[in-house]
Amino acid sequence: MRIGELSKRSGLSRDTLRFYEKQGLIHSHAGAAATNNYRDYPEDTLIQLEQIADAQAAGMSIADLILFLSQLEAADSEDFDGEAFLQARIDEVTDRIRRSERFLDSLRRAKQVLATPPTEP
C-alpha cells in the first residue's frame, strides 16, 4: 500500500510515517512502476504502527524503540544488554500501571463521594 492509504488506515500523518521510516521503525520498498518514486508498505506495517503506539502509550520513547530495534538487528550486540534494557522498560511500565491504578481508585472514590447526597445538619 502507498503512504496515502497507510496514513488513512493508521490515522497517522504522512510526515509521521516518513519519520518512522527514516528512523528505521517501519520499512517500505520501491513501487512496481519504475517511472515514479512511489514507495509501497507491506500490510503488516499497520501491526508495527500499533505496536509503536502501544509502546509510546506505555511510556517508551521513540529513541528507546530505535535503540532497542537497532540492537536486535545488529550482528554484534556485545555493548547492549538487551535483557537489562527490557527489564528496565518492564519495571517502568509496571510502575506506571501501579500508579495509574492507584489514581483510578482515587477517581472512583471521588465520584462515589459526589454521588452521595449531602446530609443535612
Biopython code that builds the backbone (N, CA, C, O; Angstrom):
import numpy as np
from Bio.PDB.StructureBuilder import StructureBuilder

atoms = [
    (1, "MET", "N", (0.848, -1.174, 0.000)),
    (1, "MET", "CA", (0.000, 0.000, 0.000)),
    (1, "MET", "C", (0.891, 1.233, 0.000)),
    (1, "MET", "O", (2.003, 1.215, 0.527)),
    (2, "ARG", "N", (0.399, 2.270, -0.581)),
    (2, "ARG", "CA", (1.157, 3.516, -0.641)),
    (2, "ARG", "C", (0.932, 4.323, 0.629)),
    (2, "ARG", "O", (0.054, 4.006, 1.432)),
    (3, "ILE", "N", (1.728, 5.362, 0.801)),
    (3, "ILE", "CA", (1.734, 6.128, 2.035)),
    (3, "ILE", "C", (0.377, 6.780, 2.325)),
    (3, "ILE", "O", (-0.016, 6.892, 3.486)),
    (4, "GLY", "N", (-0.339, 7.209, 1.284)),
    (4, "GLY", "CA", (-1.647, 7.825, 1.499)),
    (4, "GLY", "C", (-2.630, 6.849, 2.125)),
    (4, "GLY", "O", (-3.357, 7.200, 3.055)),
    (5, "GLU", "N", (-2.652, 5.634, 1.618)),
    (5, "GLU", "CA", (-3.538, 4.621, 2.181)),
    (5, "GLU", "C", (-3.105, 4.244, 3.590)),
    (5, "GLU", "O", (-3.944, 4.084, 4.477)),
    (6, "LEU", "N", (-1.804, 4.103, 3.800)),
    (6, "LEU", "CA", (-1.301, 3.775, 5.132)),
    (6, "LEU", "C", (-1.661, 4.874, 6.119)),
    (6, "LEU", "O", (-2.041, 4.594, 7.256)),
    (7, "SER", "N", (-1.543, 6.111, 5.692)),
    (7, "SER", "CA", (-1.908, 7.246, 6.533)),
    (7, "SER", "C", (-3.386, 7.186, 6.909)),
    (7, "SER", "O", (-3.746, 7.359, 8.074)),
    (8, "LYS", "N", (-4.224, 6.944, 5.930)),
    (8, "LYS", "CA", (-5.667, 6.881, 6.171)),
    (8, "LYS", "C", (-6.011, 5.725, 7.103)),
    (8, "LYS", "O", (-6.783, 5.896, 8.046)),
    (9, "ARG", "N", (-5.449, 4.561, 6.847)),
    (9, "ARG", "CA", (-5.788, 3.373, 7.631)),
    (9, "ARG", "C", (-5.213, 3.415, 9.046)),
    (9, "ARG", "O", (-5.804, 2.869, 9.978)),
    (10, "SER", "N", (-4.060, 4.062, 9.202)),
    (10, "SER", "CA", (-3.431, 4.108, 10.519)),
    (10, "SER", "C", (-3.860, 5.321, 11.336)),
    (10, "SER", "O", (-3.754, 5.320, 12.562)),
    (11, "GLY", "N", (-4.347, 6.363, 10.646)),
    (11, "GLY", "CA", (-4.693, 7.594, 11.344)),
    (11, "GLY", "C", (-3.489, 8.474, 11.634)),
    (11, "GLY", "O", (-3.605, 9.461, 12.360)),
    (12, "LEU", "N", (-2.344, 8.131, 11.080)),
    (12, "LEU", "CA", (-1.125, 8.912, 11.286)),
    (12, "LEU", "C", (-0.837, 9.767, 10.053)),
    (12, "LEU", "O", (-1.211, 9.410, 8.935)),
    (13, "SER", "N", (-0.179, 10.879, 10.269)),
    (13, "SER", "CA", (0.137, 11.761, 9.148)),
    (13, "SER", "C", (1.246, 11.146, 8.296)),
    (13, "SER", "O", (1.995, 10.280, 8.748)),
    (14, "ARG", "N", (1.330, 11.612, 7.067)),
    (14, "ARG", "CA", (2.410, 11.167, 6.186)),
    (14, "ARG", "C", (3.765, 11.544, 6.766)),
    (14, "ARG", "O", (4.730, 10.788, 6.647)),
    (15, "ASP", "N", (3.836, 12.712, 7.392)),
    (15, "ASP", "CA", (5.101, 13.142, 7.994)),
    (15, "ASP", "C", (5.534, 12.184, 9.105)),
    (15, "ASP", "O", (6.713, 11.850, 9.217)),
    (16, "THR", "N", (4.582, 11.747, 9.920)),
    (16, "THR", "CA", (4.904, 10.798, 10.985)),
    (16, "THR", "C", (5.393, 9.483, 10.398)),
    (16, "THR", "O", (6.370, 8.905, 10.874)),
    (17, "LEU", "N", (4.710, 9.015, 9.366)),
    (17, "LEU", "CA", (5.123, 7.768, 8.722)),
    (17, "LEU", "C", (6.511, 7.892, 8.113)),
    (17, "LEU", "O", (7.321, 6.972, 8.223)),
    (18, "ARG", "N", (6.789, 9.012, 7.478)),
    (18, "ARG", "CA", (8.125, 9.222, 6.907)),
    (18, "ARG", "C", (9.187, 9.278, 8.003)),
    (18, "ARG", "O", (10.287, 8.750, 7.841)),
    (19, "PHE", "N", (8.847, 9.922, 9.120)),
    (19, "PHE", "CA", (9.777, 9.980, 10.251)),
    (19, "PHE", "C", (10.062, 8.575, 10.773)),
    (19, "PHE", "O", (11.220, 8.215, 10.985)),
    (20, "TYR", "N", (9.017, 7.782, 10.980)),
    (20, "TYR", "CA", (9.207, 6.414, 11.461)),
    (20, "TYR", "C", (10.068, 5.608, 10.490)),
    (20, "TYR", "O", (10.913, 4.818, 10.910)),
    (21, "GLU", "N", (9.851, 5.810, 9.208)),
    (21, "GLU", "CA", (10.646, 5.078, 8.226)),
    (21, "GLU", "C", (12.104, 5.546, 8.254)),
    (21, "GLU", "O", (13.024, 4.730, 8.202)),
    (22, "LYS", "N", (12.302, 6.840, 8.336)),
    (22, "LYS", "CA", (13.665, 7.373, 8.394)),
    (22, "LYS", "C", (14.401, 6.842, 9.619)),
    (22, "LYS", "O", (15.611, 6.621, 9.573)),
    (23, "GLN", "N", (13.671, 6.639, 10.713)),
    (23, "GLN", "CA", (14.271, 6.142, 11.945)),
    (23, "GLN", "C", (14.418, 4.615, 11.958)),
    (23, "GLN", "O", (15.006, 4.055, 12.883)),
    (24, "GLY", "N", (13.887, 3.948, 10.938)),
    (24, "GLY", "CA", (14.021, 2.502, 10.838)),
    (24, "GLY", "C", (12.953, 1.715, 11.570)),
    (24, "GLY", "O", (13.087, 0.504, 11.744)),
    (25, "LEU", "N", (11.886, 2.389, 12.005)),
    (25, "LEU", "CA", (10.818, 1.702, 12.735)),
    (25, "LEU", "C", (9.866, 0.965, 11.797)),
    (25, "LEU", "O", (9.278, -0.048, 12.174)),
    (26, "ILE", "N", (9.718, 1.472, 10.588)),
    (26, "ILE", "CA", (8.931, 0.798, 9.559)),
    (26, "ILE", "C", (9.746, 0.812, 8.271)),
    (26, "ILE", "O", (10.709, 1.569, 8.146)),
    (27, "HIS", "N", (9.357, -0.023, 7.320)),
    (27, "HIS", "CA", (10.104, -0.130, 6.069)),
    (27, "HIS", "C", (9.157, -0.169, 4.880)),
    (27, "HIS", "O", (8.019, -0.628, 4.981)),
    (28, "SER", "N", (9.649, 0.321, 3.762)),
    (28, "SER", "CA", (8.900, 0.261, 2.505)),
    (28, "SER", "C", (9.847, -0.246, 1.428)),
    (28, "SER", "O", (11.045, -0.412, 1.654)),
    (29, "HIS", "N", (9.286, -0.487, 0.263)),
    (29, "HIS", "CA", (10.110, -0.876, -0.880)),
    (29, "HIS", "C", (9.631, -0.106, -2.092)),
    (29, "HIS", "O", (8.514, 0.409, -2.115)),
    (30, "ALA", "N", (10.482, -0.034, -3.092)),
    (30, "ALA", "CA", (10.146, 0.710, -4.305)),
    (30, "ALA", "C", (8.895, 0.132, -4.944)),
    (30, "ALA", "O", (8.706, -1.084, -4.985)),
    (31, "GLY", "N", (8.047, 1.018, -5.442)),
    (31, "GLY", "CA", (6.828, 0.588, -6.116)),
    (31, "GLY", "C", (7.129, -0.152, -7.407)),
    (31, "GLY", "O", (8.261, -0.145, -7.892)),
    (32, "ALA", "N", (6.111, -0.787, -7.954)),
    (32, "ALA", "CA", (6.275, -1.612, -9.158)),
    (32, "ALA", "C", (6.654, -0.790, -10.384)),
    (32, "ALA", "O", (7.444, -1.245, -11.212)),
    (33, "ALA", "N", (6.103, 0.406, -10.510)),
    (33, "ALA", "CA", (6.381, 1.228, -11.693)),
    (33, "ALA", "C", (7.751, 1.895, -11.553)),
    (33, "ALA", "O", (8.002, 2.613, -10.585)),
    (34, "ALA", "N", (8.625, 1.655, -12.515)),
    (34, "ALA", "CA", (9.983, 2.203, -12.465)),
    (34, "ALA", "C", (10.013, 3.693, -12.794)),
    (34, "ALA", "O", (11.050, 4.338, -12.633)),
    (35, "THR", "N", (8.899, 4.244, -13.249)),
    (35, "THR", "CA", (8.882, 5.640, -13.693)),
    (35, "THR", "C", (8.537, 6.616, -12.578)),
    (35, "THR", "O", (8.478, 7.821, -12.821)),
    (36, "ASN", "N", (8.308, 6.131, -11.366)),
    (36, "ASN", "CA", (7.969, 7.049, -10.280)),
    (36, "ASN", "C", (8.781, 6.717, -9.030)),
    (36, "ASN", "O", (9.517, 5.731, -8.990)),
    (37, "ASN", "N", (8.634, 7.543, -8.041)),
    (37, "ASN", "CA", (9.355, 7.340, -6.780)),
    (37, "ASN", "C", (8.435, 6.825, -5.683)),
    (37, "ASN", "O", (8.759, 6.940, -4.501)),
    (38, "TYR", "N", (7.301, 6.263, -6.056)),
    (38, "TYR", "CA", (6.367, 5.768, -5.055)),
    (38, "TYR", "C", (6.976, 4.640, -4.245)),
    (38, "TYR", "O", (7.756, 3.838, -4.758)),
    (39, "ARG", "N", (6.609, 4.589, -2.970)),
    (39, "ARG", "CA", (7.051, 3.537, -2.070)),
    (39, "ARG", "C", (5.822, 2.735, -1.656)),
    (39, "ARG", "O", (4.739, 3.293, -1.476)),
    (40, "ASP", "N", (5.993, 1.441, -1.509)),
    (40, "ASP", "CA", (4.918, 0.566, -1.058)),
    (40, "ASP", "C", (5.260, 0.019, 0.321)),
    (40, "ASP", "O", (6.402, -0.348, 0.600)),
    (41, "TYR", "N", (4.243, -0.027, 1.175)),
    (41, "TYR", "CA", (4.404, -0.538, 2.538)),
    (41, "TYR", "C", (3.668, -1.864, 2.648)),
    (41, "TYR", "O", (2.540, -1.987, 2.170)),
    (42, "PRO", "N", (4.288, -2.853, 3.268)),
    (42, "PRO", "CA", (3.607, -4.134, 3.449)),
    (42, "PRO", "C", (2.416, -3.994, 4.397)),
    (42, "PRO", "O", (2.365, -3.073, 5.212)),
    (43, "GLU", "N", (1.484, -4.897, 4.284)),
    (43, "GLU", "CA", (0.279, -4.878, 5.114)),
    (43, "GLU", "C", (0.616, -4.936, 6.602)),
    (43, "GLU", "O", (-0.071, -4.316, 7.414)),
    (44, "ASP", "N", (1.664, -5.673, 6.967)),
    (44, "ASP", "CA", (1.994, -5.808, 8.389)),
    (44, "ASP", "C", (2.555, -4.526, 9.002)),
    (44, "ASP", "O", (2.817, -4.480, 10.204)),
    (45, "THR", "N", (2.742, -3.487, 8.190)),
    (45, "THR", "CA", (3.169, -2.194, 8.722)),
    (45, "THR", "C", (2.120, -1.651, 9.687)),
    (45, "THR", "O", (2.458, -0.974, 10.658)),
    (46, "LEU", "N", (0.851, -1.946, 9.423)),
    (46, "LEU", "CA", (-0.215, -1.496, 10.331)),
    (46, "LEU", "C", (-0.028, -2.093, 11.722)),
    (46, "LEU", "O", (-0.255, -1.417, 12.725)),
    (47, "ILE", "N", (0.381, -3.347, 11.785)),
    (47, "ILE", "CA", (0.627, -4.002, 13.076)),
    (47, "ILE", "C", (1.823, -3.348, 13.759)),
    (47, "ILE", "O", (1.801, -3.103, 14.965)),
    (48, "GLN", "N", (2.857, -3.071, 12.990)),
    (48, "GLN", "CA", (4.038, -2.406, 13.555)),
    (48, "GLN", "C", (3.666, -1.035, 14.128)),
    (48, "GLN", "O", (4.147, -0.651, 15.194)),
    (49, "LEU", "N", (2.812, -0.306, 13.418)),
    (49, "LEU", "CA", (2.395, 1.013, 13.890)),
    (49, "LEU", "C", (1.582, 0.913, 15.174)),
    (49, "LEU", "O", (1.705, 1.768, 16.051)),
    (50, "GLU", "N", (0.760, -0.115, 15.294)),
    (50, "GLU", "CA", (0.009, -0.336, 16.535)),
    (50, "GLU", "C", (0.964, -0.631, 17.684)),
    (50, "GLU", "O", (0.768, -0.142, 18.797)),
    (51, "GLN", "N", (1.992, -1.425, 17.424)),
    (51, "GLN", "CA", (2.969, -1.743, 18.457)),
    (51, "GLN", "C", (3.753, -0.505, 18.880)),
    (51, "GLN", "O", (4.052, -0.331, 20.061)),
    (52, "ILE", "N", (4.081, 0.342, 17.931)),
    (52, "ILE", "CA", (4.765, 1.595, 18.251)),
    (52, "ILE", "C", (3.865, 2.455, 19.137)),
    (52, "ILE", "O", (4.323, 3.011, 20.135)),
    (53, "ALA", "N", (2.596, 2.564, 18.775)),
    (53, "ALA", "CA", (1.649, 3.359, 19.561)),
    (53, "ALA", "C", (1.494, 2.781, 20.964)),
    (53, "ALA", "O", (1.453, 3.528, 21.942)),
    (54, "ASP", "N", (1.407, 1.454, 21.068)),
    (54, "ASP", "CA", (1.291, 0.811, 22.382)),
    (54, "ASP", "C", (2.526, 1.083, 23.236)),
    (54, "ASP", "O", (2.417, 1.375, 24.426)),
    (55, "ALA", "N", (3.685, 0.984, 22.622)),
    (55, "ALA", "CA", (4.930, 1.230, 23.348)),
    (55, "ALA", "C", (4.994, 2.675, 23.842)),
    (55, "ALA", "O", (5.398, 2.934, 24.976)),
    (56, "GLN", "N", (4.594, 3.606, 22.986)),
    (56, "GLN", "CA", (4.592, 5.015, 23.384)),
    (56, "GLN", "C", (3.573, 5.265, 24.495)),
    (56, "GLN", "O", (3.854, 6.007, 25.436)),
    (57, "ALA", "N", (2.401, 4.658, 24.392)),
    (57, "ALA", "CA", (1.377, 4.832, 25.415)),
    (57, "ALA", "C", (1.846, 4.291, 26.762)),
    (57, "ALA", "O", (1.436, 4.779, 27.815)),
    (58, "ALA", "N", (2.701, 3.289, 26.716)),
    (58, "ALA", "CA", (3.235, 2.707, 27.948)),
    (58, "ALA", "C", (4.448, 3.473, 28.462)),
    (58, "ALA", "O", (5.019, 3.112, 29.491)),
    (59, "GLY", "N", (4.843, 4.523, 27.756)),
    (59, "GLY", "CA", (5.925, 5.373, 28.227)),
    (59, "GLY", "C", (7.261, 5.162, 27.564)),
    (59, "GLY", "O", (8.245, 5.777, 27.974)),
    (60, "MET", "N", (7.334, 4.324, 26.564)),
    (60, "MET", "CA", (8.603, 4.104, 25.871)),
    (60, "MET", "C", (8.777, 5.197, 24.822)),
    (60, "MET", "O", (7.861, 5.494, 24.055)),
    (61, "SER", "N", (9.949, 5.778, 24.803)),
    (61, "SER", "CA", (10.207, 6.855, 23.847)),
    (61, "SER", "C", (10.577, 6.281, 22.482)),
    (61, "SER", "O", (10.971, 5.120, 22.367)),
    (62, "ILE", "N", (10.446, 7.109, 21.459)),
    (62, "ILE", "CA", (10.869, 6.716, 20.117)),
    (62, "ILE", "C", (12.363, 6.398, 20.138)),
    (62, "ILE", "O", (12.806, 5.447, 19.495)),
    (63, "ALA", "N", (13.134, 7.188, 20.872)),
    (63, "ALA", "CA", (14.575, 6.934, 20.957)),
    (63, "ALA", "C", (14.861, 5.552, 21.533)),
    (63, "ALA", "O", (15.746, 4.849, 21.045)),
    (64, "ASP", "N", (14.112, 5.152, 22.577)),
    (64, "ASP", "CA", (14.286, 3.816, 23.153)),
    (64, "ASP", "C", (13.895, 2.732, 22.156)),
    (64, "ASP", "O", (14.567, 1.706, 22.050)),
    (65, "LEU", "N", (12.812, 2.961, 21.429)),
    (65, "LEU", "CA", (12.394, 1.987, 20.418)),
    (65, "LEU", "C", (13.459, 1.829, 19.337)),
    (65, "LEU", "O", (13.779, 0.712, 18.929)),
    (66, "ILE", "N", (13.997, 2.941, 18.882)),
    (66, "ILE", "CA", (15.032, 2.913, 17.847)),
    (66, "ILE", "C", (16.259, 2.163, 18.359)),
    (66, "ILE", "O", (16.813, 1.314, 17.662)),
    (67, "LEU", "N", (16.678, 2.484, 19.581)),
    (67, "LEU", "CA", (17.836, 1.816, 20.174)),
    (67, "LEU", "C", (17.600, 0.311, 20.282)),
    (67, "LEU", "O", (18.445, -0.492, 19.886)),
    (68, "PHE", "N", (16.469, -0.047, 20.809)),
    (68, "PHE", "CA", (16.169, -1.461, 21.005)),
    (68, "PHE", "C", (16.128, -2.214, 19.675)),
    (68, "PHE", "O", (16.753, -3.265, 19.534)),
    (69, "LEU", "N", (15.400, -1.681, 18.715)),
    (69, "LEU", "CA", (15.285, -2.365, 17.426)),
    (69, "LEU", "C", (16.622, -2.435, 16.693)),
    (69, "LEU", "O", (16.937, -3.445, 16.064)),
    (70, "SER", "N", (17.404, -1.368, 16.774)),
    (70, "SER", "CA", (18.705, -1.395, 16.103)),
    (70, "SER", "C", (19.626, -2.430, 16.736)),
    (70, "SER", "O", (20.402, -3.084, 16.039)),
    (71, "GLN", "N", (19.543, -2.577, 18.033)),
    (71, "GLN", "CA", (20.372, -3.566, 18.707)),
    (71, "GLN", "C", (19.918, -4.987, 18.398)),
    (71, "GLN", "O", (20.742, -5.895, 18.285)),
    (72, "LEU", "N", (18.620, -5.178, 18.262)),
    (72, "LEU", "CA", (18.113, -6.501, 17.899)),
    (72, "LEU", "C", (18.590, -6.903, 16.511)),
    (72, "LEU", "O", (18.886, -8.073, 16.264)),
    (73, "GLU", "N", (18.665, -5.929, 15.601)),
    (73, "GLU", "CA", (19.069, -6.201, 14.231)),
    (73, "GLU", "C", (20.585, -6.270, 14.060)),
    (73, "GLU", "O", (21.073, -6.799, 13.062)),
    (74, "ALA", "N", (21.326, -5.740, 15.022)),
    (74, "ALA", "CA", (22.783, -5.705, 14.907)),
    (74, "ALA", "C", (23.367, -7.110, 15.059)),
    (74, "ALA", "O", (22.907, -7.909, 15.875)),
    (75, "ALA", "N", (24.360, -7.380, 14.277)),
    (75, "ALA", "CA", (25.021, -8.696, 14.359)),
    (75, "ALA", "C", (25.855, -8.791, 15.631)),
    (75, "ALA", "O", (25.940, -9.860, 16.237)),
    (76, "ASP", "N", (26.463, -7.699, 16.036)),
    (76, "ASP", "CA", (27.316, -7.690, 17.225)),
    (76, "ASP", "C", (26.701, -6.769, 18.262)),
    (76, "ASP", "O", (26.802, -5.547, 18.153)),
    (77, "SER", "N", (26.072, -7.347, 19.255)),
    (77, "SER", "CA", (25.398, -6.522, 20.252)),
    (77, "SER", "C", (26.031, -6.705, 21.627)),
    (77, "SER", "O", (25.326, -6.695, 22.636)),
    (78, "GLU", "N", (27.353, -6.873, 21.681)),
    (78, "GLU", "CA", (28.047, -7.048, 22.956)),
    (78, "GLU", "C", (27.930, -5.822, 23.845)),
    (78, "GLU", "O", (27.950, -5.943, 25.070)),
    (79, "ASP", "N", (27.807, -4.645, 23.245)),
    (79, "ASP", "CA", (27.732, -3.407, 24.026)),
    (79, "ASP", "C", (26.325, -3.124, 24.532)),
    (79, "ASP", "O", (26.117, -2.159, 25.267)),
    (80, "PHE", "N", (25.375, -3.935, 24.157)),
    (80, "PHE", "CA", (23.978, -3.688, 24.514)),
    (80, "PHE", "C", (23.446, -4.868, 25.295)),
    (80, "PHE", "O", (23.450, -5.998, 24.806)),
    (81, "ASP", "N", (22.990, -4.613, 26.501)),
    (81, "ASP", "CA", (22.410, -5.658, 27.338)),
    (81, "ASP", "C", (20.892, -5.620, 27.146)),
    (81, "ASP", "O", (20.176, -4.915, 27.857)),
    (82, "GLY", "N", (20.427, -6.391, 26.173)),
    (82, "GLY", "CA", (19.008, -6.401, 25.836)),
    (82, "GLY", "C", (18.139, -6.817, 26.998)),
    (82, "GLY", "O", (17.059, -6.261, 27.192)),
    (83, "GLU", "N", (18.587, -7.781, 27.772)),
    (83, "GLU", "CA", (17.792, -8.239, 28.915)),
    (83, "GLU", "C", (17.629, -7.127, 29.949)),
    (83, "GLU", "O", (16.532, -6.910, 30.464)),
    (84, "ALA", "N", (18.714, -6.429, 30.249)),
    (84, "ALA", "CA", (18.641, -5.322, 31.208)),
    (84, "ALA", "C", (17.773, -4.190, 30.669)),
    (84, "ALA", "O", (16.994, -3.587, 31.407)),
    (85, "PHE", "N", (17.915, -3.909, 29.383)),
    (85, "PHE", "CA", (17.103, -2.867, 28.757)),
    (85, "PHE", "C", (15.625, -3.199, 28.887)),
    (85, "PHE", "O", (14.823, -2.364, 29.303)),
    (86, "LEU", "N", (15.273, -4.440, 28.523)),
    (86, "LEU", "CA", (13.871, -4.849, 28.600)),
    (86, "LEU", "C", (13.368, -4.869, 30.033)),
    (86, "LEU", "O", (12.234, -4.467, 30.295)),
    (87, "GLN", "N", (14.203, -5.334, 30.975)),
    (87, "GLN", "CA", (13.770, -5.357, 32.373)),
    (87, "GLN", "C", (13.501, -3.946, 32.882)),
    (87, "GLN", "O", (12.541, -3.720, 33.620)),
    (88, "ALA", "N", (14.344, -3.001, 32.489)),
    (88, "ALA", "CA", (14.126, -1.611, 32.893)),
    (88, "ALA", "C", (12.815, -1.084, 32.327)),
    (88, "ALA", "O", (12.078, -0.390, 33.028)),
    (89, "ARG", "N", (12.509, -1.402, 31.064)),
    (89, "ARG", "CA", (11.244, -0.961, 30.468)),
    (89, "ARG", "C", (10.060, -1.654, 31.158)),
    (89, "ARG", "O", (9.031, -1.024, 31.405)),
    (90, "ILE", "N", (10.205, -2.942, 31.468)),
    (90, "ILE", "CA", (9.145, -3.676, 32.176)),
    (90, "ILE", "C", (8.901, -3.040, 33.540)),
    (90, "ILE", "O", (7.753, -2.842, 33.938)),
    (91, "ASP", "N", (9.969, -2.722, 34.253)),
    (91, "ASP", "CA", (9.831, -2.088, 35.566)),
    (91, "ASP", "C", (9.139, -0.731, 35.459)),
    (91, "ASP", "O", (8.288, -0.399, 36.284)),
    (92, "GLU", "N", (9.506, 0.055, 34.438)),
    (92, "GLU", "CA", (8.879, 1.361, 34.241)),
    (92, "GLU", "C", (7.391, 1.229, 33.959)),
    (92, "GLU", "O", (6.578, 1.948, 34.539)),
    (93, "VAL", "N", (7.039, 0.316, 33.074)),
    (93, "VAL", "CA", (5.624, 0.138, 32.710)),
    (93, "VAL", "C", (4.845, -0.405, 33.906)),
    (93, "VAL", "O", (3.723, 0.032, 34.164)),
    (94, "THR", "N", (5.424, -1.341, 34.627)),
    (94, "THR", "CA", (4.763, -1.892, 35.806)),
    (94, "THR", "C", (4.492, -0.798, 36.832)),
    (94, "THR", "O", (3.407, -0.733, 37.410)),
    (95, "ASP", "N", (5.483, 0.058, 37.055)),
    (95, "ASP", "CA", (5.304, 1.166, 37.991)),
    (95, "ASP", "C", (4.241, 2.137, 37.494)),
    (95, "ASP", "O", (3.429, 2.624, 38.279)),
    (96, "ARG", "N", (4.243, 2.419, 36.199)),
    (96, "ARG", "CA", (3.251, 3.332, 35.626)),
    (96, "ARG", "C", (1.841, 2.750, 35.776)),
    (96, "ARG", "O", (0.894, 3.479, 36.072)),
    (97, "ILE", "N", (1.709, 1.446, 35.573)),
    (97, "ILE", "CA", (0.407, 0.784, 35.739)),
    (97, "ILE", "C", (-0.043, 0.872, 37.195)),
    (97, "ILE", "O", (-1.202, 1.179, 37.474)),
    (98, "ARG", "N", (0.877, 0.603, 38.120)),
    (98, "ARG", "CA", (0.544, 0.657, 39.551)),
    (98, "ARG", "C", (0.059, 2.056, 39.936)),
    (98, "ARG", "O", (-0.946, 2.199, 40.632)),
    (99, "ARG", "N", (0.777, 3.086, 39.481)),
    (99, "ARG", "CA", (0.369, 4.457, 39.796)),
    (99, "ARG", "C", (-0.956, 4.807, 39.125)),
    (99, "ARG", "O", (-1.786, 5.497, 39.717)),
    (100, "SER", "N", (-1.161, 4.339, 37.904)),
    (100, "SER", "CA", (-2.420, 4.604, 37.202)),
    (100, "SER", "C", (-3.589, 3.938, 37.914)),
    (100, "SER", "O", (-4.663, 4.527, 38.035)),
    (101, "GLU", "N", (-3.383, 2.716, 38.384)),
    (101, "GLU", "CA", (-4.455, 2.023, 39.108)),
    (101, "GLU", "C", (-4.780, 2.732, 40.421)),
    (101, "GLU", "O", (-5.946, 2.835, 40.803)),
    (102, "ARG", "N", (-3.751, 3.220, 41.110)),
    (102, "ARG", "CA", (-3.978, 3.963, 42.357)),
    (102, "ARG", "C", (-4.769, 5.241, 42.071)),
    (102, "ARG", "O", (-5.695, 5.578, 42.809)),
    (103, "PHE", "N", (-4.409, 5.945, 41.010)),
    (103, "PHE", "CA", (-5.129, 7.161, 40.647)),
    (103, "PHE", "C", (-6.556, 6.838, 40.226)),
    (103, "PHE", "O", (-7.481, 7.576, 40.567)),
    (104, "LEU", "N", (-6.749, 5.752, 39.494)),
    (104, "LEU", "CA", (-8.087, 5.333, 39.090)),
    (104, "LEU", "C", (-8.956, 5.065, 40.310)),
    (104, "LEU", "O", (-10.128, 5.440, 40.327)),
    (105, "ASP", "N", (-8.399, 4.426, 41.327)),
    (105, "ASP", "CA", (-9.146, 4.206, 42.573)),
    (105, "ASP", "C", (-9.545, 5.531, 43.217)),
    (105, "ASP", "O", (-10.659, 5.669, 43.723)),
    (106, "SER", "N", (-8.641, 6.499, 43.198)),
    (106, "SER", "CA", (-8.952, 7.828, 43.749)),
    (106, "SER", "C", (-10.095, 8.483, 42.990)),
    (106, "SER", "O", (-10.983, 9.088, 43.591)),
    (107, "LEU", "N", (-10.071, 8.361, 41.678)),
    (107, "LEU", "CA", (-11.155, 8.934, 40.876)),
    (107, "LEU", "C", (-12.487, 8.268, 41.186)),
    (107, "LEU", "O", (-13.512, 8.942, 41.290)),
    (108, "ARG", "N", (-12.476, 6.969, 41.331)),
    (108, "ARG", "CA", (-13.717, 6.241, 41.651)),
    (108, "ARG", "C", (-14.256, 6.652, 43.013)),
    (108, "ARG", "O", (-15.463, 6.828, 43.179)),
    (109, "ARG", "N", (-13.361, 6.805, 43.995)),
    (109, "ARG", "CA", (-13.813, 7.238, 45.327)),
    (109, "ARG", "C", (-14.387, 8.651, 45.262)),
    (109, "ARG", "O", (-15.411, 8.933, 45.886)),
    (110, "ALA", "N", (-13.737, 9.536, 44.514)),
    (110, "ALA", "CA", (-14.237, 10.912, 44.378)),
    (110, "ALA", "C", (-15.602, 10.924, 43.713)),
    (110, "ALA", "O", (-16.483, 11.687, 44.110)),
    (111, "LYS", "N", (-15.781, 10.084, 42.706)),
    (111, "LYS", "CA", (-17.065, 10.004, 42.021)),
    (111, "LYS", "C", (-18.146, 9.502, 42.975)),
    (111, "LYS", "O", (-19.276, 9.990, 42.966)),
    (112, "GLN", "N", (-17.784, 8.532, 43.789)),
    (112, "GLN", "CA", (-18.737, 7.978, 44.751)),
    (112, "GLN", "C", (-19.132, 9.036, 45.788)),
    (112, "GLN", "O", (-20.299, 9.127, 46.169)),
    (113, "VAL", "N", (-18.171, 9.824, 46.237)),
    (113, "VAL", "CA", (-18.466, 10.893, 47.194)),
    (113, "VAL", "C", (-19.402, 11.917, 46.565)),
    (113, "VAL", "O", (-20.336, 12.390, 47.213)),
    (114, "LEU", "N", (-19.155, 12.254, 45.314)),
    (114, "LEU", "CA", (-20.021, 13.233, 44.635)),
    (114, "LEU", "C", (-21.432, 12.698, 44.404)),
    (114, "LEU", "O", (-22.392, 13.467, 44.364)),
    (115, "ALA", "N", (-21.553, 11.395, 44.255)),
    (115, "ALA", "CA", (-22.860, 10.788, 44.009)),
    (115, "ALA", "C", (-23.677, 10.640, 45.285)),
    (115, "ALA", "O", (-24.888, 10.427, 45.223)),
    (116, "THR", "N", (-23.031, 10.751, 46.440)),
    (116, "THR", "CA", (-23.728, 10.616, 47.713)),
    (116, "THR", "C", (-24.332, 11.971, 48.086)),
    (116, "THR", "O", (-23.632, 12.982, 48.154)),
    (117, "PRO", "N", (-25.645, 11.970, 48.324)),
    (117, "PRO", "CA", (-26.272, 13.252, 48.682)),
    (117, "PRO", "C", (-25.759, 13.755, 50.034)),
    (117, "PRO", "O", (-25.507, 12.975, 50.953)),
    (118, "PRO", "N", (-25.612, 15.074, 50.129)),
    (118, "PRO", "CA", (-25.127, 15.620, 51.407)),
    (118, "PRO", "C", (-26.146, 15.379, 52.524)),
    (118, "PRO", "O", (-27.354, 15.374, 52.289)),
    (119, "THR", "N", (-25.647, 15.183, 53.717)),
    (119, "THR", "CA", (-26.540, 15.015, 54.870)),
    (119, "THR", "C", (-26.853, 16.371, 55.456)),
    (119, "THR", "O", (-25.999, 17.256, 55.501)),
    (120, "GLU", "N", (-28.074, 16.524, 55.901)),
    (120, "GLU", "CA", (-28.488, 17.796, 56.480)),
    (120, "GLU", "C", (-28.112, 17.826, 57.960)),
    (120, "GLU", "O", (-28.214, 16.814, 58.653)),
    (121, "PRO", "N", (-27.672, 19.003, 58.444)),
    (121, "PRO", "CA", (-27.285, 19.116, 59.876)),
    (121, "PRO", "C", (-28.430, 19.063, 60.818)),
    (121, "PRO", "O", (-28.237, 19.147, 62.030)),
]
sb = StructureBuilder()
sb.init_structure("model")
sb.init_model(0)
sb.init_chain("A")
sb.init_seg("    ")
for serial, (resi, resn, name, xyz) in enumerate(atoms, 1):
    if name == "N":
        sb.init_residue(resn, " ", resi, " ")
    sb.init_atom(name, np.array(xyz, "f"), 0.0, 1.0, " ", f" {name:<3s}", serial, name[0])
structure = sb.get_structure()
